[in-house]
Amino acid sequence: MPKRKDKPKIPVARRFYLDRKIDASGVSGTGMVATGIIFPSGKAVIEWIVGDHPSIETHDSLDDCMAVHGHGKNTEVIWLDPITMYVEKR
């Protein structure tokens, strides 16, 4: 019987949200302030879900995003998916 070839696996995007502990700017409030996704390329997209002007932003990396919006250690990334997920390539 011939051996079954495993299909190659490719990484998929990973979801997260930003949990703000202290609102230093007085704009976004505390708790869940944004949802996001990080792509296998490392690029991150976040959607602000609070405030009068919800918006979507892209960043070259999650580190870049946190450098702008992390407010020091006042905002935490909460991951919704495992560290790495793969799907079989079709």
N, C-alpha and C positions, 0 to 999 in steps of 0.2 A: 504494500500500500504506500503511495507517495506521501511524503511529509507535507503537512499543511503549512503554507507560508503565512506568517503573521503579516497583517497589513501594517504599514508604517503608521506611527501615531504622531499627531501634531498637537501642540499646546493650544489651549483656548483662553479667552479672556477671563479675568478674575474680578469679582464684584466686591465693593466695600462701601462703607459710609464714614463720614467724618463726624465724630462725637466731640463737641466743644464743651469743655469743662468750665471755662471762664471766658466771657465775652469782653475782651479788653477794648474793643472798638465801640461797643454799644449798638452795633448794627444787626448782627446775625442771631443774637441770643445764645442759649446754651442747649445742649442735647444734640440730637441728630440735625445737622445743618446742611449737609450735602450728601448726595449719593454719587458713586463713581464706579469706574471700570478701568482696569489696567490691561492693556493688550500685550500679546506675546513680544511685541517690539519694545515694550517698556513705556510706551506713551500712555498717558493717563487722561481721562476725560472725567470732569466732575460737573454735576448739576446742582446748583444752589436751590434748595427747596424752602428757604425762609426769606423773609424780608419782602419789601414792596416790589422788587425787581428781580425775580428768579432768572437765572441765566445758566448757560453752559460754557465751560472753558476747556481748552486743551492745553496740555503741558508735555514737554519732552520726557518727563519722568515724574513719578510720584514724589521723589525727593524735591524736585523743582516746585511742585504744587505745595508741598508742606513748607518749603522755605518762604513762600508768599503767604500762605493761609494757616500755618501751624500755630502762630502766636506763641513761639517757644514750645513749651510742653503743655499748652492749654488745649490742644486739639489732638485727638487720638484717632488713628486709622483702625476701624473695626472691620476685619475681613469676614465676608459672608461665604466664601468658597475655600476649599483646601488650598494649600500652598501651590501645588501644580496639578492641573487637570489636563488630561489628554483625551482625544477622541481618535478613533481609527479613521485614517484617510480612506475616502471612498474611491 
